[in-house]
Each structure stands twice: as C-alpha cells, then as structure tokens.
Amino acid sequence: MSFSRPPAFTTRPTLEGTVGMAASTHWAASATAMAVLERGGNAVDAAVAAGFVLQVVEPHLNGPGGDLTAVFVTADDPAPHVLDGQGPAPAAASAARYRDEGLDRVPGAGALAAAIPGATDAWLLLLREHGTWEVGDVLSPATGYARDGFPAVARVGSTIRAVADLFREHWPSSAALWLPDGRVPGPGEVLRNPAWAATLDRLAAAAQGPTREARVDAVRTAWAEGFVAEAVQAFSRVPHRHASGTDHAGVLTVADSAGWRASVVDAFVGSFRGHRVVKTPAWGQGPALLQMLALLEPYDDAALDPSTEAGAHLVLETIKLAQADREAWFGDVDDAVGLADLLDPVYLDARRALVSEEASPDVRPGWVGGREPRLAELALAGAAPGVSAGSAVGEPTVTLEGEPGATSSHGEMRGDTCHLDVVDRWGTVVSATPSGGWLQSSPVIPELGFALGTRLQMTWLEEGLPSTLTPGRRPRTTLTPTLVLDDAGRPVTAVGSPGGDQQDQWQLLYLLRTLVGGWSPQAAIDAPALHTTSSPGSFWPRDREPAGAVVEDRLGDEVIAGLARRGHRISRAGDWSLGRLSAVGIDHARGVLWGAANPRGMQGYAVGR
C-alpha cells in the first residue's frame, strides 16, 4: 500500500515563473503585492503593501487594531526569523481585575479583550528593517481602497448582518460605518472607510527624517505615542457592550502602546522528512505543528495519508496530543516549554504510544521535562453554557458552503483571519498571518476608522497557568504561518491559513501531502480537509466537543463512516468548506518560483510570472 496519488484535475494551476509570486486570501492583496514586485520592490515591500490592503478589503477578518505574526528569510540572510506583532496585555489587564468585573472568562468582543495593537507596528518594523520603499508608497494602495471604495465580498455583508442588532443597539459608531443608510450592505456593494483613509494620510505625513529608517520610525511613534494612541485611550474609557452581555470600559492607555514595539525574534525550528520547518516560539501555537510532525515522522508513508481512514484517524489523534500539550505548556512565560523537551525522542515515544485504534475524547497533556501538566478547569469541560446571541467573538474559521458555519452552536458570530505569502526573484520569502481588529470585535473608534482586537480572549482568568491573563504578557496566539527549508537550509515553501485552532491542522495535511505524498502545492490545497474539535477552543467561550471531528464530504462516505466507527463524532461540513491555505515557494533545481491559493469561497488568489 502506498500514499494515494493526487487527482489529475486541480481547480487552478500551480503558478510558475521567475519574477515573483504572491498568494493570499483576497485577490486585491495578491494583486497589490505583485504590482509592487513588478515595480522593483522586494517581497517585504510587497507583503507590507498587501497587508495594509487586507486590513481594508477584509475588515471582517483583520484590521489595524489587530495582531500579526510572520516568518521570513531575506536574500541577504538565509537564517529564518519570526516577526512578532502580537501585542501583550495592557498594564491594567489582570485576571483578578477581570474577575472583579464579574467575568469568568475574557469576553470574545469588546475592549476588555484588547491586547496592545500589534499588526500595524509589525508591518512597519518589517518595512524598516528589510524593505526598500517609503511608508507613503506602501500605504498608497490601502489608502485608495479606503477612500475610493472596494467591492465587498459576500461574507463582509453576512458578518455585518449577524451583528447588525448589536451595532444598532450598542455600537453606534460601528453602525454608522458598516450599515450605510441603516441597512446591511449587499454582495459587491462598494464600501468606503474615509476615517481610516484620513488616518493613513496622517501616518504617511508623519514620515519625516533624514533617512528612510528614521522616517519609518517617525510613523511608528505617531501610531504608538501620538494621535492614534490618544484616540484609542479615549475610546477605551467609555463603557460599551461586550460579548458577555454586560457593559465594561477597556483598559488600554497611551502608556501601554508607547512602552511596546513589535520585534524580530528567533524561530522554533523542527525537522521532518529531510526538511526544516520554521514556526513561532511557544507564545504562539506554532510548536504544536512541529510536535505533530515529529510524532508522525517514524510511520510509513502510506500510514500518513489523510485521504484514508487509518491515516485520517492517525492524524486526528496526533493533533489532539500536540494540542493538549499546547494547552498545558504554551504561553508567554519564562518557564514555557522548550522545544528540546517537546521533541525529546523518549517523550515522543511515550506520547505516540497513547494512539489507539479508537478516537480519544480526552485532553491528555504529557509530563514535559518531567513536570506535571496543569490545565484550566474550563479547558476540561465540553460545550460552554449559552452565551449572548448576536455577539461577535472568536477567530475559528467560518465555513464557506452556506451560512450555518458562520455562527457557533451558541449563536455568536465567529471571526476569522487572513494570510499572505510572497517570494521575490532575489530569494526573500515572507509568510504572514494578520488577524484581529475585526469589524465585529469592538466598536469602531470613529476618528480613526478601526476597531480594537480581542486577542486577550485566548488567556484564562484562572491563576497559575502559562496562559493566565497577566499584564505585559502576550496571549498565546493562534497565528501560525510556516516556512519550510530544504536540507541545505534554503527556503522552499511559505504556507499558512486562517482558521484559529485549525490553522496548523490544515497545514499539517498540506505538508503530509506535499512532503510525503509528492503532491503539487495546488493539489494539496484543493484536497479534502478535516480537523478535530476535541481540543479546548482558544477563543471565547473556550468550549470543545470531545472526540469531535469536522470533515469535508469529499473525503468520501467510506472513510467518514470508518472514522465514525472508531468513535469520532463526525460533523460533515460540505464539499468545499475547510481550509483557506495559500502558499508560494522556490524550486531550486529548476530556478523557478511557484504559487498556489485556495479555491474555497472564490476569494483566495495567487498571481505571479
């Protein structure tokens, strides 16, 4: 028995060329990135310009007040690095204070859930250190879309529809921007955000100084210490409705944003089948993918085929084990799990032995480095009690066939995120996952034209955990782009996906199909996807479905029935509903660049030549 062969048909070709490649979750961002490459900009210039465009054209999936992580290599430096745009908790955000507000978990919407905004400063830092363009030039496409308008994809309207009553009754500034003439915008309707366009103009005008780096720094200061930070603080002081159904003021201040800047940090790097896989440190969920791959490394190729019953079962059970360790050990703490302990061969053998022929409903973290694991009490529960219907929460991806997946079983609106990948002719590669600050995450700050993010919902209000809400600590973000290097340390793939807890699960399927099965990038992106919901959710209300597994129907009735017989609680999601992967890369043997993008939702786009 061998790994299944890829289908002869793919929804679109894997693009190939020698000038540059860009792929993302929205065609406007991909086209923007390619336009920058065509005009001589490098992959960093292109990614930054595209990132700001994503904030405008996918406002339900990311925004200026959100967060960002990226992995990248440059033509001048082959060492992989992580761009840390995950802002930490403000100084006044503590578990004790939030419990005093009558909360048992951080709400999924409202300013109490806001970390220090990190995405905008992170894009600017990347531009400063590794780009070549001026701030005004990279902001220009986004400014144009914000001022002149963009045709809204259907899901912008469906997102607004789900929270329209919340906007009308509690968030008037959001209603003023997103409900033109008091109604929900239809698919293709041209939307504008003049306040954000004016903010971008003010930021571009702040770019003063004798060098390009100094001009970028001046813009970062205007964002973190100037008019933006002042407006954020004033907004945060006004109580407003949160996803908990209660009203609270936020706690962000100018001092918080002035005291933090995005940074570039060392990556966590694992190995699999002769490749090096690059992820964020353990303040993100990225190391869980490295553990999944390490757990699967010894198996025969055919056993790793997620298109088969046995392979899909093995993948699901392996994911559960890695995500259980994520729950117990990952966080922004000094004693967070080390990669060496997580990937220790003896430890991996013990974890691998837990996989049986039956689906496990349990959360089973291990004793990493000889330490006893501890989980939040809520993480061990099943479904959460009912929450405020019509609330706007979370990041778990919305399904794309029909509307049922747009809301959770509790009735609240699920958010999502974006992704983009860029490679240039010189060998710089960027894989970035911006998120947060959705239009449904908190009320629009009217003079700025954007909402704050809600990443603190990934923290617990229970004391003593690696992910306890603590001033100055990053929440354990789900944003987890991936860079793959060959055995010579050269970049070969940049890949990622929206989807909250599903991001690394879907990327695992892609890596198995490409690195083990030999499938083309587009075939791997097209292939039927699946994921587990048995692990504790990272987003409010932090629930889980023991032994839950969500599958695309294209996986096949026989495979799906076999998984059900093994005890997986199956949810069928339709034929084309799970995963929003995009990828670019370099074929070093042929000297060719390539790109591929997700067909689901008819929105993702790859472009290049």
C-alpha positions in Angstrom: 0.0 0.0 0.0 1.3 3.5 -0.9 0.3 7.1 -0.4 -2.6 7.9 -2.6 -2.0 9.6 -5.9 -3.1 13.2 -6.4 -6.1 13.8 -8.7 -5.3 14.7 -12.3 -7.5 17.8 -12.1 -6.8 20.8 -9.9 -9.1 23.8 -9.5 -6.4 26.1 -10.9 -2.7 25.6 -11.9 0.2 25.8 -9.6 1.7 29.0 -11.0 5.3 29.1 -12.0 7.7 31.9 -13.0 10.9 33.7 -12.3 9.9 37.3 -11.4 7.9 36.9 -8.2 4.8 35.2 -6.7 2.2 36.3 -4.3 -0.7 34.4 -2.8 -3.3 35.4 -0.2 -6.9 35.2 1.0 -8.0 38.1 -1.2 -7.3 38.9 -4.8 -6.8 42.6 -4.2 -3.9 41.9 -1.7 -2.2 39.4 -4.1 -2.5 41.8 -7.0 -1.1 44.6 -4.9 1.9 42.6 -3.8 2.6 41.6 -7.4 2.3 45.2 -8.6 5.0 46.1 -6.0 7.2 43.3 -7.3 6.7 44.4 -10.8 7.8 47.9 -9.9 11.1 46.7 -8.4 10.1 46.3 -4.7 11.2 43.2 -2.8 9.0 40.7 -1.1 8.9 42.7 2.1 7.7 45.8 0.3 5.1 43.7 -1.4 4.0 41.9 1.7 3.6 45.2 3.7 1.6 46.9 1.0 -0.6 43.8 0.6 -1.0 43.6 4.4 -2.4 47.1 4.6 -4.8 46.3 1.8 -6.1 43.2 3.6 -7.0 45.5 6.5 -9.3 47.4 4.2 -10.8 44.7 1.9 -11.2 42.0 4.6 -12.4 44.1 7.5 -14.3 41.2 9.0 -11.1 39.2 9.1 -8.4 41.6 10.2 -7.8 45.3 11.0 -5.2 47.9 12.0 -6.0 47.3 15.7 -5.3 43.6 15.5 -2.1 41.5 15.6 0.3 39.7 13.3 3.0 37.0 13.2 5.2 36.3 10.2 8.1 34.0 9.4 10.6 35.1 6.8 14.1 34.8 5.3 15.8 37.5 3.2 18.1 37.4 0.2 20.9 38.7 2.4 20.3 36.5 5.4 19.3 32.8 5.0 18.5 32.4 8.7 14.8 32.2 9.4 13.2 34.8 11.7 9.8 35.5 13.3 8.1 38.9 13.1 6.4 39.3 16.5 3.4 41.6 16.1 1.5 40.0 18.9 0.9 42.8 21.4 0.8 41.9 25.1 -1.8 42.6 27.8 -2.1 46.2 29.0 -0.7 47.1 32.4 -4.2 47.1 33.9 -5.3 43.8 32.4 -5.1 41.2 35.1 -7.1 38.1 35.9 -8.0 39.5 39.3 -9.3 42.7 37.8 -11.4 41.0 35.2 -12.9 38.6 37.8 -13.8 41.6 39.8 -15.8 42.8 36.8 -17.9 39.7 37.3 -16.3 37.7 34.4 -15.3 34.0 34.5 -13.5 34.3 31.1 -12.3 37.1 28.9 -15.1 38.2 26.6 -14.8 37.5 22.9 -15.8 41.0 21.9 -15.3 44.4 23.5 -12.3 46.5 24.6 -11.5 44.4 27.7 -10.3 41.7 25.3 -7.9 44.1 23.5 -4.2 43.5 23.7 -1.9 46.3 22.7 -2.4 46.6 18.9 0.5 44.9 17.1 -0.2 44.4 13.5 0.5 48.0 12.2 3.7 48.4 14.1 4.9 45.0 13.0 4.3 45.7 9.3 6.2 49.0 9.7 9.1 47.3 11.5 9.4 44.7 8.7 9.4 47.5 6.2 12.1 49.4 8.2 14.5 46.5 8.6 14.1 44.7 5.3 12.1 46.8 2.8 13.2 49.4 0.3 10.1 51.5 -0.2 8.9 54.6 1.7 5.9 54.4 4.1 3.7 56.6 1.9 4.3 54.3 -1.1 3.4 51.1 0.7 0.3 52.7 2.2 -1.0 54.2 -1.0 -3.0 51.2 -2.3 -4.7 50.7 1.0 -5.5 54.4 1.2 -7.0 54.3 -2.2 -9.3 51.4 -1.3 -10.3 53.1 1.9 -11.1 56.4 0.3 -12.4 55.4 -3.1 -14.1 52.2 -2.1 -13.8 48.4 -2.5 -16.4 45.9 -3.7 -17.3 43.9 -0.6 -17.2 40.2 -0.8 -20.4 38.5 0.3 -19.1 37.5 3.7 -18.5 41.1 4.7 -22.2 41.6 4.4 -23.1 38.3 6.1 -20.8 39.2 9.0 -22.4 42.6 9.4 -25.9 41.1 9.2 -25.1 38.7 12.1 -24.2 41.6 14.4 -26.4 44.4 12.9 -28.6 44.5 16.0 -25.6 44.7 18.3 -24.4 47.7 16.2 -27.8 49.4 16.2 -28.4 48.9 19.9 -25.0 49.2 21.5 -22.2 50.1 19.0 -23.5 53.3 17.1 -20.1 54.1 15.7 -19.9 50.7 14.0 -23.5 51.1 12.7 -22.5 54.5 11.2 -19.6 52.9 9.2 -20.9 49.4 8.4 -24.7 50.0 8.0 -24.9 52.5 5.2 -28.4 54.2 5.4 -29.1 51.8 8.2 -29.1 48.6 6.1 -26.8 45.7 5.6 -24.6 46.1 2.5 -25.1 43.6 -0.2 -22.5 41.5 -2.1 -20.4 43.6 -4.4 -21.6 46.9 -2.9 -18.8 49.4 -2.8 -17.8 50.3 0.8 -15.6 53.1 2.0 -13.8 53.9 5.2 -12.9 57.6 4.9 -11.8 57.9 8.6 -9.2 55.1 8.1 -8.1 56.8 4.8 -7.6 60.0 6.7 -5.6 58.2 9.4 -3.4 56.6 6.8 -2.8 60.0 5.3 -1.8 61.4 8.7 0.6 58.5 9.3 2.2 58.9 5.8 2.6 62.7 6.6 4.4 61.8 9.8 7.2 60.1 7.8 9.8 62.8 8.4 13.5 62.4 8.9 16.9 62.3 7.2 16.8 58.6 6.4 14.2 56.0 5.3 14.6 54.2 8.6 14.1 57.4 10.6 11.0 58.2 8.5 9.6 54.8 9.3 10.4 55.3 13.0 8.5 58.6 13.0 5.4 56.9 11.7 5.7 54.2 14.3 5.9 56.9 17.0 2.9 58.6 15.7 1.0 55.3 15.9 2.2 54.2 19.3 2.5 57.6 21.2 0.7 60.2 19.1 -2.8 60.8 17.8 -3.7 57.1 17.3 -2.7 56.1 20.8 -4.5 59.1 22.3 -7.8 58.2 20.4 -7.5 54.6 21.5 -7.2 55.5 25.1 -10.1 57.9 25.0 -12.3 55.3 23.4 -11.3 52.6 25.8 -12.5 54.7 28.8 -16.1 54.6 27.5 -18.1 51.6 28.7 -19.8 49.5 25.9 -21.4 46.2 25.4 -19.1 43.1 25.5 -19.8 39.5 24.3 -20.6 38.7 28.0 -23.8 40.7 27.6 -22.5 43.3 30.1 -21.0 46.7 29.7 -17.4 47.5 30.5 -14.7 50.1 29.8 -11.4 48.9 28.3 -8.0 49.4 29.9 -5.7 50.4 27.1 -3.7 53.6 27.6 -1.1 55.6 25.7 1.5 54.4 28.1 0.7 50.8 27.1 1.3 51.4 23.4 4.2 53.8 24.0 6.0 51.1 26.0 5.8 48.3 23.4 7.1 47.8 19.9 7.0 44.9 17.6 10.2 42.9 17.3 12.0 40.2 15.3 12.8 37.1 17.3 14.4 33.7 16.8 12.2 31.0 15.4 11.5 27.5 16.7 12.7 25.0 14.0 11.8 21.4 13.8 12.6 18.7 11.1 10.5 16.4 9.0 11.5 14.1 6.1 14.7 15.9 5.3 13.2 19.4 5.7 13.4 22.1 8.4 10.1 23.6 9.4 10.0 27.1 10.9 7.4 28.3 13.4 6.8 30.8 16.2 8.1 30.2 19.7 5.7 28.9 22.4 3.9 32.1 22.9 2.1 31.0 19.7 0.7 27.7 18.9 3.4 27.1 16.2 5.5 24.5 18.1 2.4 22.2 18.2 2.8 21.6 14.4 6.5 20.7 15.0 5.4 18.2 17.6 2.7 16.8 15.2 5.3 16.2 12.5 7.8 14.7 15.0 5.2 12.3 16.3 4.4 11.2 12.7 8.0 11.0 11.4 8.6 7.3 12.1 5.4 6.0 10.3 5.5 4.5 6.8 4.4 6.9 4.0 1.1 5.1 3.5 0.2 5.4 7.2 0.4 9.2 6.9 -2.2 9.6 4.1 -5.1 11.7 5.4 -7.2 10.5 2.4 -7.5 7.1 4.0 -9.5 6.0 7.1 -6.4 4.9 9.0 -4.3 7.9 8.0 -7.1 10.4 8.9 -7.5 8.7 12.3 -3.8 8.8 13.0 -3.6 12.5 12.0 -6.6 13.4 14.2 -5.3 11.6 17.3 -1.8 13.0 16.8 -3.2 16.5 16.6 -5.1 16.0 19.9 -1.9 15.0 21.7 0.0 18.1 20.4 -2.8 20.4 21.2 -3.2 19.0 24.7 0.5 19.9 25.3 -0.3 23.3 23.8 -3.0 23.9 26.4 -0.8 22.8 29.3 2.5 24.2 28.4 2.5 27.0 25.8 2.5 30.7 26.9 4.5 33.9 27.3 6.2 32.8 30.5 9.9 32.3 31.4 9.3 28.6 32.1 7.3 27.9 28.9 8.0 24.6 27.3 11.3 24.3 25.5 11.5 22.8 22.0 14.1 20.2 23.0 11.8 18.9 25.8 8.7 18.9 23.5 10.6 17.0 20.8 12.6 14.7 23.1 12.6 11.2 21.4 11.8 9.4 24.7 8.9 11.8 25.3 7.6 11.4 21.8 7.7 7.6 22.1 5.6 7.9 25.2 3.1 10.2 23.5 2.9 8.1 20.4 2.0 5.0 22.5 -1.2 6.7 23.5 -2.6 6.5 20.0 -5.0 3.6 19.7 -7.5 2.4 17.1 -10.3 4.3 18.8 -10.9 8.0 19.0 -10.0 9.6 22.3 -12.4 12.1 23.8 -9.9 13.2 26.5 -7.4 16.1 26.8 -4.2 14.3 27.6 -1.1 16.6 28.1 2.2 14.9 28.9 4.8 15.4 31.6 7.1 17.6 29.6 10.6 17.8 31.0 9.4 15.7 34.0 7.0 18.4 35.1 3.3 17.7 35.9 0.9 19.3 33.4 -1.9 21.6 34.6 -5.0 22.6 32.6 -7.5 25.3 33.2 -10.7 23.8 34.7 -12.8 25.2 31.8 -10.5 23.5 29.3 -11.6 20.1 30.5 -15.3 20.8 30.1 -17.4 20.2 27.0 -19.7 22.7 25.4 -19.9 26.0 27.2 -23.2 27.3 28.6 -25.3 29.6 26.3 -23.8 33.0 25.6 -25.2 36.2 24.3 -26.7 35.6 20.9 -25.6 38.1 18.3 -22.3 38.6 20.0 -19.1 38.9 17.9 -16.3 36.6 19.1 -13.5 34.4 18.2 -11.4 33.5 15.3 -12.4 29.9 14.3 -12.9 29.9 10.6 -16.3 30.3 9.1 -17.5 27.6 6.7 -17.9 28.5 3.1 -20.7 26.4 1.9 -23.9 28.1 3.1 -24.2 30.2 6.2 -24.6 27.6 9.1 -20.9 27.7 9.9 -20.9 31.5 10.2 -22.2 31.2 13.8 -21.3 28.7 16.5 -23.7 26.4 18.3 -24.2 29.3 20.8 -25.3 31.8 18.2 -22.4 34.3 18.4 -20.6 35.5 15.2 -17.3 33.8 14.6 -14.5 35.9 13.3 -11.6 34.6 11.2 -8.3 35.8 9.8 -6.2 36.4 6.7 -3.0 35.1 5.3 -0.5 36.1 2.6 2.8 34.7 1.2 5.3 36.5 -1.1 8.5 35.4 -2.7 10.7 37.6 -4.9 13.3 37.0 -7.6 16.2 37.6 -5.1 15.1 34.9 -2.7 13.3 36.9 0.1 10.3 34.9 1.3 7.6 36.2 3.7 4.7 34.2 5.2 2.4 36.3 7.3 -0.9 35.8 9.2 -2.5 39.1 10.2 -5.7 38.9 12.3 -7.8 40.6 14.9 -9.4 44.0 15.0 -12.3 42.7 13.0 -15.3 45.0 12.4 -17.2 42.8 14.8 -14.6 42.7 17.6 -15.3 46.0 19.3 -16.9 49.4 18.4 -15.2 51.4 15.7 -13.1 54.3 17.0 -14.8 56.9 14.9 -11.9 59.4 14.4 -9.6 56.5 13.4 -11.8 54.2 11.4 -10.9 50.9 13.0 -11.8 48.6 15.9 -9.6 47.2 18.6 -8.7 43.5 18.6 -9.8 40.8 21.1 -6.7 38.5 21.4 -6.9 38.5 25.2 -9.8 36.1 24.9 -7.1 33.5 24.5 -6.0 33.9 28.1 -7.5 32.4 31.2 -8.8 34.1 34.3 -7.6 31.1 36.4 -4.3 31.9 38.2 -1.1 29.9 37.8 -1.4 28.9 34.2 1.1 29.6 31.4 -1.7 31.5 29.6 -3.2 33.3 32.6 -4.1 36.9 31.8 -1.1 38.9 33.1 -0.1 42.5 32.4 2.8 42.6 29.9 2.3 39.0 28.7 1.4 38.1 25.2 -1.8 36.0 24.8 -1.0 32.6 23.3 -1.8 33.5 19.8 -3.1 31.0 17.2 -1.5 33.0 14.3 1.0 30.4 12.9 2.5 30.9 9.4 5.0 28.3 8.3 8.3 28.4 6.4 9.9 25.1 5.1 13.6 24.9 4.3 15.4 22.1 2.4 18.3 20.1 3.8 20.7 22.8 2.7 18.7 25.5 4.7 17.2 27.1 1.6 13.6 28.3 1.7 11.3 26.1 -0.5 7.8 26.8 0.8 5.9 29.6 2.6 2.4 28.4 3.6 -0.4 29.3 6.0 -4.1 29.6 6.5 -6.8 31.4 8.5 -8.7 29.3 10.9 -7.8 29.8 14.6 -7.2 26.3 16.1 -7.5 24.8 12.7 -4.5 26.7 11.1 -1.8 24.2 11.9 -4.2 21.2 11.5 -4.8 22.2 7.8 -1.1 23.0 7.3 -0.3 19.5 8.6 -2.4 18.0 5.9 -0.7 20.1 3.3 2.8 19.2 4.5 2.0 15.5 4.5 0.6 15.6 1.0 3.5 17.6 -0.4 6.5 16.3 1.5 5.4 12.6 1.8 2.9 12.1 -1.0 4.7 14.3 -3.5 1.5 16.2 -4.4 1.7 19.6 -6.1 1.0 22.6 -4.0 -2.3 23.3 -5.7 -3.4 19.7 -5.4 -2.6 19.7 -1.7 -4.6 22.9 -1.2 -7.5 21.5 -3.1 -7.6 18.2 -1.3 -10.3 17.3 1.2 -9.6 18.7 4.7 -10.5 17.7 8.2 -9.8 18.8 11.7 -10.5 17.9 15.3 -12.7 20.0 17.7 -11.9 17.7 20.7 -9.2 20.1 22.0 -10.2 23.1 24.1 -11.0 26.1 21.9 -8.6 29.0 22.0 -11.5 31.5 21.7 -14.4 32.5 23.8 -16.4 30.7 25.0 -13.4 28.3 25.1 -15.5 25.1 24.6 -14.7 21.8 23.0 -16.5 18.7 21.6 -15.0 15.6 23.0 -13.9 13.3 20.1 -15.3 15.8 17.6 -14.1 15.7 14.0 -15.1 18.0 11.2 -14.7 16.7 7.7 -15.3 17.7 4.1 -17.7 15.4 2.4 -15.2 14.9 -0.4 -13.2 12.7 2.0 -15.7 10.0 1.0 -18.5 8.1 2.6 -16.4 5.0 3.3 -13.6 6.9 5.0 -16.1 9.1 7.0 -18.1 6.0 8.1 -14.9 4.3 9.2 -13.9 7.3 11.3 -17.4 7.2 12.9 -16.9 3.5 13.7 -13.7 4.4 15.5 -15.6 6.8 17.8 -15.1 10.2 16.1 -18.1 12.4 16.5 -18.4 13.5 12.9 -19.7 16.8 11.6 -19.9 16.9 7.8 -19.1 20.4 6.5 -19.9 20.1 2.8 -17.6 19.5 -0.1 -15.6 22.8 -0.2 -15.6 24.3 3.2 -12.5 23.7 5.3 -9.1 25.3 5.0 -8.1 28.6 3.3 -4.4 27.8 2.6 -2.1 29.7 0.3 1.5 29.1 -0.5 4.5 30.2 -2.5 7.9 28.8 -2.9 11.1 28.2 -4.8 12.0 25.1 -6.9 15.8 25.5 -6.6 16.6 22.7 -9.0 14.8 24.5 -11.9 15.3 28.0 -10.7 11.6 28.6 -10.7 9.2 30.4 -8.3 5.7 29.0 -7.7 2.4 30.0 -6.1 -0.9 28.4 -5.2 -4.1 29.5 -3.5 -7.4 28.2 -2.0 -10.4 27.9 -4.3 -12.9 27.7 -1.4 -15.1 30.8 -1.2 -13.9 32.0 -4.6 -11.8 34.7 -2.9 -8.2 33.5 -2.4 -5.8 34.3 -5.3 -2.3 33.6 -6.4 -0.5 35.7 -9.0 3.0 35.7 -10.5 5.1 35.5 -13.5 
